[in-house]
Amino acid sequence: MKTEPLLLAPKLKHPERMTSSISNSMILAQISRYVTVSSLTFIVWDIFTNADDEIELHFNRKLGIPMVAYTFCR
C-alpha cells in the first residue's frame, strides 16, 4: 500500500509572489502597531493634560446619572 506524503504547504507556481505578500503583511502589521502606540500616547496625553479640569468637575458636582454616564464614557 502506497501512502501520499503529507504536504504542509501547497506548492506555488510563483513563490516570489508569496514572499511579496508576506512582506506586505509584515509592513501592514508594523503600521498597525505604530497607529496603536500613537493612539494610546494621545489618550494618555489627553488624560494628563485635562486631569485638573476633570477633578474640579467631579468634586464640584453631586453624583447623578449624567455624571456617572460621563465618567463611564470618559
mmCIF file of the N, C-alpha and C atoms, coordinates in Angstrom:
data_MODEL
# 
_entry.id   MODEL 
# 
loop_
_atom_site.group_PDB 
_atom_site.id 
_atom_site.type_symbol 
_atom_site.label_atom_id 
_atom_site.label_alt_id 
_atom_site.label_comp_id 
_atom_site.label_asym_id 
_atom_site.label_entity_id 
_atom_site.label_seq_id 
_atom_site.pdbx_PDB_ins_code 
_atom_site.Cartn_x 
_atom_site.Cartn_y 
_atom_site.Cartn_z 
_atom_site.occupancy 
_atom_site.B_iso_or_equiv 
_atom_site.pdbx_formal_charge 
_atom_site.auth_seq_id 
_atom_site.auth_comp_id 
_atom_site.auth_asym_id 
_atom_site.auth_atom_id 
_atom_site.pdbx_PDB_model_num 
ATOM 1   N N  . MET A 1 1  ? 0.838   -1.159 0.000  1.00 0.00 ? 1  MET A N  1 
ATOM 2   C CA . MET A 1 1  ? 0.000   0.000  0.000  1.00 0.00 ? 1  MET A CA 1 
ATOM 3   C C  . MET A 1 1  ? 0.901   1.246  0.000  1.00 0.00 ? 1  MET A C  1 
ATOM 4   N N  . LYS A 1 2  ? 0.661   2.135  -0.961 1.00 0.00 ? 2  LYS A N  1 
ATOM 5   C CA . LYS A 1 2  ? 1.477   3.322  -1.096 1.00 0.00 ? 2  LYS A CA 1 
ATOM 6   C C  . LYS A 1 2  ? 0.728   4.514  -0.491 1.00 0.00 ? 2  LYS A C  1 
ATOM 7   N N  . THR A 1 3  ? 1.404   5.271  0.378  1.00 0.00 ? 3  THR A N  1 
ATOM 8   C CA . THR A 1 3  ? 0.763   6.426  1.001  1.00 0.00 ? 3  THR A CA 1 
ATOM 9   C C  . THR A 1 3  ? 1.345   7.709  0.421  1.00 0.00 ? 3  THR A C  1 
ATOM 10  N N  . GLU A 1 4  ? 0.529   8.719  0.375  1.00 0.00 ? 4  GLU A N  1 
ATOM 11  C CA . GLU A 1 4  ? 0.955   10.022 -0.119 1.00 0.00 ? 4  GLU A CA 1 
ATOM 12  C C  . GLU A 1 4  ? 1.672   10.777 1.004  1.00 0.00 ? 4  GLU A C  1 
ATOM 13  N N  . PRO A 1 5  ? 2.730   11.479 0.653  1.00 0.00 ? 5  PRO A N  1 
ATOM 14  C CA . PRO A 1 5  ? 3.402   12.272 1.696  1.00 0.00 ? 5  PRO A CA 1 
ATOM 15  C C  . PRO A 1 5  ? 2.522   13.436 2.145  1.00 0.00 ? 5  PRO A C  1 
ATOM 16  N N  . LEU A 1 6  ? 2.693   13.805 3.397  1.00 0.00 ? 6  LEU A N  1 
ATOM 17  C CA . LEU A 1 6  ? 1.942   14.919 3.955  1.00 0.00 ? 6  LEU A CA 1 
ATOM 18  C C  . LEU A 1 6  ? 2.503   16.231 3.429  1.00 0.00 ? 6  LEU A C  1 
ATOM 19  N N  . LEU A 1 7  ? 1.622   17.075 2.939  1.00 0.00 ? 7  LEU A N  1 
ATOM 20  C CA . LEU A 1 7  ? 2.052   18.388 2.461  1.00 0.00 ? 7  LEU A CA 1 
ATOM 21  C C  . LEU A 1 7  ? 1.682   19.427 3.508  1.00 0.00 ? 7  LEU A C  1 
ATOM 22  N N  . LEU A 1 8  ? 2.657   20.153 3.971  1.00 0.00 ? 8  LEU A N  1 
ATOM 23  C CA . LEU A 1 8  ? 2.392   21.193 4.961  1.00 0.00 ? 8  LEU A CA 1 
ATOM 24  C C  . LEU A 1 8  ? 1.982   22.498 4.305  1.00 0.00 ? 8  LEU A C  1 
ATOM 25  N N  . ALA A 1 9  ? 2.478   22.757 3.134  1.00 0.00 ? 9  ALA A N  1 
ATOM 26  C CA . ALA A 1 9  ? 2.116   23.975 2.421  1.00 0.00 ? 9  ALA A CA 1 
ATOM 27  C C  . ALA A 1 9  ? 1.886   23.616 0.958  1.00 0.00 ? 9  ALA A C  1 
ATOM 28  N N  . PRO A 1 10 ? 0.944   24.284 0.325  1.00 0.00 ? 10 PRO A N  1 
ATOM 29  C CA . PRO A 1 10 ? 0.699   23.979 -1.088 1.00 0.00 ? 10 PRO A CA 1 
ATOM 30  C C  . PRO A 1 10 ? 1.866   24.456 -1.951 1.00 0.00 ? 10 PRO A C  1 
ATOM 31  N N  . LYS A 1 11 ? 2.069   23.730 -3.038 1.00 0.00 ? 11 LYS A N  1 
ATOM 32  C CA . LYS A 1 11 ? 3.125   24.139 -3.962 1.00 0.00 ? 11 LYS A CA 1 
ATOM 33  C C  . LYS A 1 11 ? 2.617   25.323 -4.780 1.00 0.00 ? 11 LYS A C  1 
ATOM 34  N N  . LEU A 1 12 ? 3.439   26.348 -4.856 1.00 0.00 ? 12 LEU A N  1 
ATOM 35  C CA . LEU A 1 12 ? 3.049   27.559 -5.564 1.00 0.00 ? 12 LEU A CA 1 
ATOM 36  C C  . LEU A 1 12 ? 3.740   27.639 -6.909 1.00 0.00 ? 12 LEU A C  1 
ATOM 37  N N  . LYS A 1 13 ? 3.021   28.194 -7.889 1.00 0.00 ? 13 LYS A N  1 
ATOM 38  C CA . LYS A 1 13 ? 3.622   28.381 -9.204 1.00 0.00 ? 13 LYS A CA 1 
ATOM 39  C C  . LYS A 1 13 ? 4.645   29.514 -9.177 1.00 0.00 ? 13 LYS A C  1 
ATOM 40  N N  . HIS A 1 14 ? 4.361   30.543 -8.333 1.00 0.00 ? 14 HIS A N  1 
ATOM 41  C CA . HIS A 1 14 ? 5.239   31.706 -8.251 1.00 0.00 ? 14 HIS A CA 1 
ATOM 42  C C  . HIS A 1 14 ? 5.572   31.982 -6.783 1.00 0.00 ? 14 HIS A C  1 
ATOM 43  N N  . PRO A 1 15 ? 6.604   31.336 -6.252 1.00 0.00 ? 15 PRO A N  1 
ATOM 44  C CA . PRO A 1 15 ? 6.919   31.534 -4.830 1.00 0.00 ? 15 PRO A CA 1 
ATOM 45  C C  . PRO A 1 15 ? 7.358   32.959 -4.498 1.00 0.00 ? 15 PRO A C  1 
ATOM 46  N N  . GLU A 1 16 ? 7.862   33.709 -5.481 1.00 0.00 ? 16 GLU A N  1 
ATOM 47  C CA . GLU A 1 16 ? 8.275   35.090 -5.203 1.00 0.00 ? 16 GLU A CA 1 
ATOM 48  C C  . GLU A 1 16 ? 7.076   35.966 -4.850 1.00 0.00 ? 16 GLU A C  1 
ATOM 49  N N  . ARG A 1 17 ? 5.899   35.636 -5.362 1.00 0.00 ? 17 ARG A N  1 
ATOM 50  C CA . ARG A 1 17 ? 4.696   36.398 -5.007 1.00 0.00 ? 17 ARG A CA 1 
ATOM 51  C C  . ARG A 1 17 ? 4.322   36.168 -3.547 1.00 0.00 ? 17 ARG A C  1 
ATOM 52  N N  . MET A 1 18 ? 4.547   34.969 -3.059 1.00 0.00 ? 18 MET A N  1 
ATOM 53  C CA . MET A 1 18 ? 4.258   34.672 -1.656 1.00 0.00 ? 18 MET A CA 1 
ATOM 54  C C  . MET A 1 18 ? 5.173   35.489 -0.752 1.00 0.00 ? 18 MET A C  1 
ATOM 55  N N  . THR A 1 19 ? 6.435   35.606 -1.116 1.00 0.00 ? 19 THR A N  1 
ATOM 56  C CA . THR A 1 19 ? 7.369   36.397 -0.335 1.00 0.00 ? 19 THR A CA 1 
ATOM 57  C C  . THR A 1 19 ? 6.933   37.845 -0.312 1.00 0.00 ? 19 THR A C  1 
ATOM 58  N N  . SER A 1 20 ? 6.454   38.336 -1.427 1.00 0.00 ? 20 SER A N  1 
ATOM 59  C CA . SER A 1 20 ? 5.984   39.713 -1.516 1.00 0.00 ? 20 SER A CA 1 
ATOM 60  C C  . SER A 1 20 ? 4.765   39.923 -0.630 1.00 0.00 ? 20 SER A C  1 
ATOM 61  N N  . SER A 1 21 ? 3.841   38.975 -0.623 1.00 0.00 ? 21 SER A N  1 
ATOM 62  C CA . SER A 1 21 ? 2.638   39.134 0.198  1.00 0.00 ? 21 SER A CA 1 
ATOM 63  C C  . SER A 1 21 ? 2.971   39.021 1.683  1.00 0.00 ? 21 SER A C  1 
ATOM 64  N N  . ILE A 1 22 ? 3.962   38.201 2.024  1.00 0.00 ? 22 ILE A N  1 
ATOM 65  C CA . ILE A 1 22 ? 4.385   38.101 3.420  1.00 0.00 ? 22 ILE A CA 1 
ATOM 66  C C  . ILE A 1 22 ? 5.003   39.415 3.871  1.00 0.00 ? 22 ILE A C  1 
ATOM 67  N N  . SER A 1 23 ? 5.863   39.997 3.044  1.00 0.00 ? 23 SER A N  1 
ATOM 68  C CA . SER A 1 23 ? 6.475   41.258 3.437  1.00 0.00 ? 23 SER A CA 1 
ATOM 69  C C  . SER A 1 23 ? 5.432   42.378 3.483  1.00 0.00 ? 23 SER A C  1 
ATOM 70  N N  . ASN A 1 24 ? 4.445   42.360 2.595  1.00 0.00 ? 24 ASN A N  1 
ATOM 71  C CA . ASN A 1 24 ? 3.361   43.340 2.674  1.00 0.00 ? 24 ASN A CA 1 
ATOM 72  C C  . ASN A 1 24 ? 2.576   43.174 3.966  1.00 0.00 ? 24 ASN A C  1 
ATOM 73  N N  . SER A 1 25 ? 2.324   41.946 4.375  1.00 0.00 ? 25 SER A N  1 
ATOM 74  C CA . SER A 1 25 ? 1.613   41.690 5.622  1.00 0.00 ? 25 SER A CA 1 
ATOM 75  C C  . SER A 1 25 ? 2.419   42.179 6.815  1.00 0.00 ? 25 SER A C  1 
ATOM 76  N N  . MET A 1 26 ? 3.723   41.988 6.763  1.00 0.00 ? 26 MET A N  1 
ATOM 77  C CA . MET A 1 26 ? 4.579   42.443 7.855  1.00 0.00 ? 26 MET A CA 1 
ATOM 78  C C  . MET A 1 26 ? 4.596   43.967 7.931  1.00 0.00 ? 26 MET A C  1 
ATOM 79  N N  . ILE A 1 27 ? 4.608   44.619 6.786  1.00 0.00 ? 27 ILE A N  1 
ATOM 80  C CA . ILE A 1 27 ? 4.582   46.082 6.762  1.00 0.00 ? 27 ILE A CA 1 
ATOM 81  C C  . ILE A 1 27 ? 3.263   46.589 7.327  1.00 0.00 ? 27 ILE A C  1 
ATOM 82  N N  . LEU A 1 28 ? 2.155   45.976 6.942  1.00 0.00 ? 28 LEU A N  1 
ATOM 83  C CA . LEU A 1 28 ? 0.850   46.391 7.457  1.00 0.00 ? 28 LEU A CA 1 
ATOM 84  C C  . LEU A 1 28 ? 0.743   46.148 8.957  1.00 0.00 ? 28 LEU A C  1 
ATOM 85  N N  . ALA A 1 29 ? 1.318   45.058 9.446  1.00 0.00 ? 29 ALA A N  1 
ATOM 86  C CA . ALA A 1 29 ? 1.314   44.790 10.881 1.00 0.00 ? 29 ALA A CA 1 
ATOM 87  C C  . ALA A 1 29 ? 2.120   45.843 11.629 1.00 0.00 ? 29 ALA A C  1 
ATOM 88  N N  . GLN A 1 30 ? 3.257   46.246 11.073 1.00 0.00 ? 30 GLN A N  1 
ATOM 89  C CA . GLN A 1 30 ? 4.075   47.276 11.703 1.00 0.00 ? 30 GLN A CA 1 
ATOM 90  C C  . GLN A 1 30 ? 3.347   48.627 11.714 1.00 0.00 ? 30 GLN A C  1 
ATOM 91  N N  . ILE A 1 31 ? 2.681   48.959 10.624 1.00 0.00 ? 31 ILE A N  1 
ATOM 92  C CA . ILE A 1 31 ? 1.900   50.198 10.576 1.00 0.00 ? 31 ILE A CA 1 
ATOM 93  C C  . ILE A 1 31 ? 0.793   50.153 11.624 1.00 0.00 ? 31 ILE A C  1 
ATOM 94  N N  . SER A 1 32 ? 0.163   49.010 11.769 1.00 0.00 ? 32 SER A N  1 
ATOM 95  C CA . SER A 1 32 ? -0.892  48.846 12.766 1.00 0.00 ? 32 SER A CA 1 
ATOM 96  C C  . SER A 1 32 ? -0.344  49.067 14.176 1.00 0.00 ? 32 SER A C  1 
ATOM 97  N N  . ARG A 1 33 ? 0.851   48.562 14.435 1.00 0.00 ? 33 ARG A N  1 
ATOM 98  C CA . ARG A 1 33 ? 1.475   48.775 15.754 1.00 0.00 ? 33 ARG A CA 1 
ATOM 99  C C  . ARG A 1 33 ? 1.758   50.254 15.987 1.00 0.00 ? 33 ARG A C  1 
ATOM 100 N N  . TYR A 1 34 ? 2.271   50.938 14.974 1.00 0.00 ? 34 TYR A N  1 
ATOM 101 C CA . TYR A 1 34 ? 2.557   52.366 15.101 1.00 0.00 ? 34 TYR A CA 1 
ATOM 102 C C  . TYR A 1 34 ? 1.286   53.165 15.393 1.00 0.00 ? 34 TYR A C  1 
ATOM 103 N N  . VAL A 1 35 ? 0.207   52.834 14.689 1.00 0.00 ? 35 VAL A N  1 
ATOM 104 C CA . VAL A 1 35 ? -1.058  53.535 14.900 1.00 0.00 ? 35 VAL A CA 1 
ATOM 105 C C  . VAL A 1 35 ? -1.577  53.270 16.310 1.00 0.00 ? 35 VAL A C  1 
ATOM 106 N N  . THR A 1 36 ? -1.463  52.042 16.781 1.00 0.00 ? 36 THR A N  1 
ATOM 107 C CA . THR A 1 36 ? -1.909  51.705 18.127 1.00 0.00 ? 36 THR A CA 1 
ATOM 108 C C  . THR A 1 36 ? -1.128  52.468 19.181 1.00 0.00 ? 36 THR A C  1 
ATOM 109 N N  . VAL A 1 37 ? 0.187   52.493 19.049 1.00 0.00 ? 37 VAL A N  1 
ATOM 110 C CA . VAL A 1 37 ? 1.029   53.189 20.027 1.00 0.00 ? 37 VAL A CA 1 
ATOM 111 C C  . VAL A 1 37 ? 0.757   54.691 20.000 1.00 0.00 ? 37 VAL A C  1 
ATOM 112 N N  . SER A 1 38 ? 0.627   55.260 18.814 1.00 0.00 ? 38 SER A N  1 
ATOM 113 C CA . SER A 1 38 ? 0.357   56.699 18.741 1.00 0.00 ? 38 SER A CA 1 
ATOM 114 C C  . SER A 1 38 ? -1.015  57.039 19.306 1.00 0.00 ? 38 SER A C  1 
ATOM 115 N N  . SER A 1 39 ? -2.007  56.190 19.095 1.00 0.00 ? 39 SER A N  1 
ATOM 116 C CA . SER A 1 39 ? -3.337  56.428 19.653 1.00 0.00 ? 39 SER A CA 1 
ATOM 117 C C  . SER A 1 39 ? -3.316  56.363 21.172 1.00 0.00 ? 39 SER A C  1 
ATOM 118 N N  . LEU A 1 40 ? -2.653  55.366 21.716 1.00 0.00 ? 40 LEU A N  1 
ATOM 119 C CA . LEU A 1 40 ? -2.550  55.254 23.170 1.00 0.00 ? 40 LEU A CA 1 
ATOM 120 C C  . LEU A 1 40 ? -1.777  56.422 23.765 1.00 0.00 ? 40 LEU A C  1 
ATOM 121 N N  . THR A 1 41 ? -0.737  56.866 23.081 1.00 0.00 ? 41 THR A N  1 
ATOM 122 C CA . THR A 1 41 ? 0.028   58.018 23.544 1.00 0.00 ? 41 THR A CA 1 
ATOM 123 C C  . THR A 1 41 ? -0.853  59.256 23.589 1.00 0.00 ? 41 THR A C  1 
ATOM 124 N N  . PHE A 1 42 ? -1.660  59.465 22.567 1.00 0.00 ? 42 PHE A N  1 
ATOM 125 C CA . PHE A 1 42 ? -2.558  60.609 22.545 1.00 0.00 ? 42 PHE A CA 1 
ATOM 126 C C  . PHE A 1 42 ? -3.577  60.544 23.672 1.00 0.00 ? 42 PHE A C  1 
ATOM 127 N N  . ILE A 1 43 ? -4.139  59.371 23.931 1.00 0.00 ? 43 ILE A N  1 
ATOM 128 C CA . ILE A 1 43 ? -5.131  59.224 25.004 1.00 0.00 ? 43 ILE A CA 1 
ATOM 129 C C  . ILE A 1 43 ? -4.506  59.524 26.360 1.00 0.00 ? 43 ILE A C  1 
ATOM 130 N N  . VAL A 1 44 ? -3.312  58.998 26.615 1.00 0.00 ? 44 VAL A N  1 
ATOM 131 C CA . VAL A 1 44 ? -2.627  59.258 27.883 1.00 0.00 ? 44 VAL A CA 1 
ATOM 132 C C  . VAL A 1 44 ? -2.305  60.742 28.013 1.00 0.00 ? 44 VAL A C  1 
ATOM 133 N N  . TRP A 1 45 ? -1.834  61.364 26.944 1.00 0.00 ? 45 TRP A N  1 
ATOM 134 C CA . TRP A 1 45 ? -1.544  62.802 26.957 1.00 0.00 ? 45 TRP A CA 1 
ATOM 135 C C  . TRP A 1 45 ? -2.808  63.600 27.274 1.00 0.00 ? 45 TRP A C  1 
ATOM 136 N N  . ASP A 1 46 ? -3.924  63.237 26.662 1.00 0.00 ? 46 ASP A N  1 
ATOM 137 C CA . ASP A 1 46 ? -5.192  63.926 26.891 1.00 0.00 ? 46 ASP A CA 1 
ATOM 138 C C  . ASP A 1 46 ? -5.636  63.789 28.341 1.00 0.00 ? 46 ASP A C  1 
ATOM 139 N N  . ILE A 1 47 ? -5.486  62.613 28.909 1.00 0.00 ? 47 ILE A N  1 
ATOM 140 C CA . ILE A 1 47 ? -5.873  62.393 30.307 1.00 0.00 ? 47 ILE A CA 1 
ATOM 141 C C  . ILE A 1 47 ? -5.021  63.258 31.235 1.00 0.00 ? 47 ILE A C  1 
ATOM 142 N N  . PHE A 1 48 ? -3.708  63.276 31.016 1.00 0.00 ? 48 PHE A N  1 
ATOM 143 C CA . PHE A 1 48 ? -2.822  64.051 31.887 1.00 0.00 ? 48 PHE A CA 1 
ATOM 144 C C  . PHE A 1 48 ? -3.026  65.557 31.739 1.00 0.00 ? 48 PHE A C  1 
ATOM 145 N N  . THR A 1 49 ? -3.268  66.034 30.540 1.00 0.00 ? 49 THR A N  1 
ATOM 146 C CA . THR A 1 49 ? -3.421  67.481 30.355 1.00 0.00 ? 49 THR A CA 1 
ATOM 147 C C  . THR A 1 49 ? -4.770  67.987 30.848 1.00 0.00 ? 49 THR A C  1 
ATOM 148 N N  . ASN A 1 50 ? -5.770  67.127 30.935 1.00 0.00 ? 50 ASN A N  1 
ATOM 149 C CA . ASN A 1 50 ? -7.096  67.539 31.380 1.00 0.00 ? 50 ASN A CA 1 
ATOM 150 C C  . ASN A 1 50 ? -7.444  67.043 32.774 1.00 0.00 ? 50 ASN A C  1 
ATOM 151 N N  . ALA A 1 51 ? -6.485  66.459 33.485 1.00 0.00 ? 51 ALA A N  1 
ATOM 152 C CA . ALA A 1 51 ? -6.770  65.866 34.790 1.00 0.00 ? 51 ALA A CA 1 
ATOM 153 C C  . ALA A 1 51 ? -7.274  66.901 35.789 1.00 0.00 ? 51 ALA A C  1 
ATOM 154 N N  . ASP A 1 52 ? -6.676  68.090 35.822 1.00 0.00 ? 52 ASP A N  1 
ATOM 155 C CA . ASP A 1 52 ? -7.113  69.090 36.796 1.00 0.00 ? 52 ASP A CA 1 
ATOM 156 C C  . ASP A 1 52 ? -8.549  69.551 36.529 1.00 0.00 ? 52 ASP A C  1 
ATOM 157 N N  . ASP A 1 53 ? -8.921  69.696 35.270 1.00 0.00 ? 53 ASP A N  1 
ATOM 158 C CA . ASP A 1 53 ? -10.302 70.069 34.941 1.00 0.00 ? 53 ASP A CA 1 
ATOM 159 C C  . ASP A 1 53 ? -11.279 68.947 35.295 1.00 0.00 ? 53 ASP A C  1 
ATOM 160 N N  . GLU A 1 54 ? -10.870 67.725 35.061 1.00 0.00 ? 54 GLU A N  1 
ATOM 161 C CA . GLU A 1 54 ? -11.726 66.574 35.382 1.00 0.00 ? 54 GLU A CA 1 
ATOM 162 C C  . GLU A 1 54 ? -11.954 66.473 36.888 1.00 0.00 ? 54 GLU A C  1 
ATOM 163 N N  . ILE A 1 55 ? -10.912 66.661 37.669 1.00 0.00 ? 55 ILE A N  1 
ATOM 164 C CA . ILE A 1 55 ? -11.042 66.577 39.126 1.00 0.00 ? 55 ILE A CA 1 
ATOM 165 C C  . ILE A 1 55 ? -11.963 67.686 39.628 1.00 0.00 ? 55 ILE A C  1 
ATOM 166 N N  . GLU A 1 56 ? -11.773 68.889 39.110 1.00 0.00 ? 56 GLU A N  1 
ATOM 167 C CA . GLU A 1 56 ? -12.642 70.007 39.503 1.00 0.00 ? 56 GLU A CA 1 
ATOM 168 C C  . GLU A 1 56 ? -14.089 69.731 39.130 1.00 0.00 ? 56 GLU A C  1 
ATOM 169 N N  . LEU A 1 57 ? -14.319 69.180 37.969 1.00 0.00 ? 57 LEU A N  1 
ATOM 170 C CA . LEU A 1 57 ? -15.671 68.866 37.524 1.00 0.00 ? 57 LEU A CA 1 
ATOM 171 C C  . LEU A 1 57 ? -16.338 67.841 38.439 1.00 0.00 ? 57 LEU A C  1 
ATOM 172 N N  . HIS A 1 58 ? -15.600 66.814 38.820 1.00 0.00 ? 58 HIS A N  1 
ATOM 173 C CA . HIS A 1 58 ? -16.185 65.735 39.620 1.00 0.00 ? 58 HIS A CA 1 
ATOM 174 C C  . HIS A 1 58 ? -16.430 66.147 41.067 1.00 0.00 ? 58 HIS A C  1 
ATOM 175 N N  . PHE A 1 59 ? -15.568 66.956 41.647 1.00 0.00 ? 59 PHE A N  1 
ATOM 176 C CA . PHE A 1 59 ? -15.728 67.292 43.051 1.00 0.00 ? 59 PHE A CA 1 
ATOM 177 C C  . PHE A 1 59 ? -16.675 68.464 43.290 1.00 0.00 ? 59 PHE A C  1 
ATOM 178 N N  . ASN A 1 60 ? -16.985 69.242 42.290 1.00 0.00 ? 60 ASN A N  1 
ATOM 179 C CA . ASN A 1 60 ? -17.888 70.376 42.463 1.00 0.00 ? 60 ASN A CA 1 
ATOM 180 C C  . ASN A 1 60 ? -19.337 70.057 42.117 1.00 0.00 ? 60 ASN A C  1 
ATOM 181 N N  . ARG A 1 61 ? -19.631 68.853 41.748 1.00 0.00 ? 61 ARG A N  1 
ATOM 182 C CA . ARG A 1 61 ? -20.997 68.483 41.377 1.00 0.00 ? 61 ARG A CA 1 
ATOM 183 C C  . ARG A 1 61 ? -21.438 67.274 42.184 1.00 0.00 ? 61 ARG A C  1 
ATOM 184 N N  . LYS A 1 62 ? -22.749 67.165 42.349 1.00 0.00 ? 62 LYS A N  1 
ATOM 185 C CA . LYS A 1 62 ? -23.261 65.997 43.048 1.00 0.00 ? 62 LYS A CA 1 
ATOM 186 C C  . LYS A 1 62 ? -23.325 64.810 42.086 1.00 0.00 ? 62 LYS A C  1 
ATOM 187 N N  . LEU A 1 63 ? -23.280 63.636 42.654 1.00 0.00 ? 63 LEU A N  1 
ATOM 188 C CA . LEU A 1 63 ? -23.285 62.413 41.867 1.00 0.00 ? 63 LEU A CA 1 
ATOM 189 C C  . LEU A 1 63 ? -24.693 62.142 41.350 1.00 0.00 ? 63 LEU A C  1 
ATOM 190 N N  . GLY A 1 64 ? -24.818 61.956 40.064 1.00 0.00 ? 64 GLY A N  1 
ATOM 191 C CA . GLY A 1 64 ? -26.114 61.664 39.459 1.00 0.00 ? 64 GLY A CA 1 
ATOM 192 C C  . GLY A 1 64 ? -25.902 60.805 38.217 1.00 0.00 ? 64 GLY A C  1 
ATOM 193 N N  . ILE A 1 65 ? -26.966 60.486 37.551 1.00 0.00 ? 65 ILE A N  1 
ATOM 194 C CA . ILE A 1 65 ? -26.891 59.633 36.363 1.00 0.00 ? 65 ILE A CA 1 
ATOM 195 C C  . ILE A 1 65 ? -26.040 60.275 35.260 1.00 0.00 ? 65 ILE A C  1 
ATOM 196 N N  . PRO A 1 66 ? -26.228 61.574 34.967 1.00 0.00 ? 66 PRO A N  1 
ATOM 197 C CA . PRO A 1 66 ? -25.374 62.166 33.925 1.00 0.00 ? 66 PRO A CA 1 
ATOM 198 C C  . PRO A 1 66 ? -23.886 62.136 34.282 1.00 0.00 ? 66 PRO A C  1 
ATOM 199 N N  . MET A 1 67 ? -23.560 62.387 35.557 1.00 0.00 ? 67 MET A N  1 
ATOM 200 C CA . MET A 1 67 ? -22.150 62.376 35.967 1.00 0.00 ? 67 MET A CA 1 
ATOM 201 C C  . MET A 1 67 ? -21.570 60.962 35.876 1.00 0.00 ? 67 MET A C  1 
ATOM 202 N N  . VAL A 1 68 ? -22.324 59.960 36.260 1.00 0.00 ? 68 VAL A N  1 
ATOM 203 C CA . VAL A 1 68 ? -21.868 58.571 36.164 1.00 0.00 ? 68 VAL A CA 1 
ATOM 204 C C  . VAL A 1 68 ? -21.696 58.183 34.697 1.00 0.00 ? 68 VAL A C  1 
ATOM 205 N N  . ALA A 1 69 ? -22.630 58.592 33.854 1.00 0.00 ? 69 ALA A N  1 
ATOM 206 C CA . ALA A 1 69 ? -22.527 58.278 32.422 1.00 0.00 ? 69 ALA A CA 1 
ATOM 207 C C  . ALA A 1 69 ? -21.314 58.950 31.796 1.00 0.00 ? 69 ALA A C  1 
ATOM 208 N N  . TYR A 1 70 ? -21.075 60.218 32.169 1.00 0.00 ? 70 TYR A N  1 
ATOM 209 C CA . TYR A 1 70 ? -19.911 60.925 31.632 1.00 0.00 ? 70 TYR A CA 1 
ATOM 210 C C  . TYR A 1 70 ? -18.614 60.262 32.080 1.00 0.00 ? 70 TYR A C  1 
ATOM 211 N N  . THR A 1 71 ? -18.547 59.918 33.361 1.00 0.00 ? 71 THR A N  1 
ATOM 212 C CA . THR A 1 71 ? -17.334 59.278 33.894 1.00 0.00 ? 71 THR A CA 1 
ATOM 213 C C  . THR A 1 71 ? -17.100 57.924 33.236 1.00 0.00 ? 71 THR A C  1 
ATOM 214 N N  . PHE A 1 72 ? -18.172 57.170 33.041 1.00 0.00 ? 72 PHE A N  1 
ATOM 215 C CA . PHE A 1 72 ? -18.037 55.864 32.399 1.00 0.00 ? 72 PHE A CA 1 
ATOM 216 C C  . PHE A 1 72 ? -17.549 55.987 30.958 1.00 0.00 ? 72 PHE A C  1 
ATOM 217 N N  . CYS A 1 73 ? -18.096 56.967 30.232 1.00 0.00 ? 73 CYS A N  1 
ATOM 218 C CA . CYS A 1 73 ? -17.691 57.155 28.840 1.00 0.00 ? 73 CYS A CA 1 
ATOM 219 C C  . CYS A 1 73 ? -16.287 57.735 28.730 1.00 0.00 ? 73 CYS A C  1 
ATOM 220 N N  . ARG A 1 74 ? -15.897 58.513 29.683 1.00 0.00 ? 74 ARG A N  1 
ATOM 221 C CA . ARG A 1 74 ? -14.572 59.147 29.653 1.00 0.00 ? 74 ARG A CA 1 
ATOM 222 C C  . ARG A 1 74 ? -13.529 58.098 29.948 1.00 0.00 ? 74 ARG A C  1 
# 
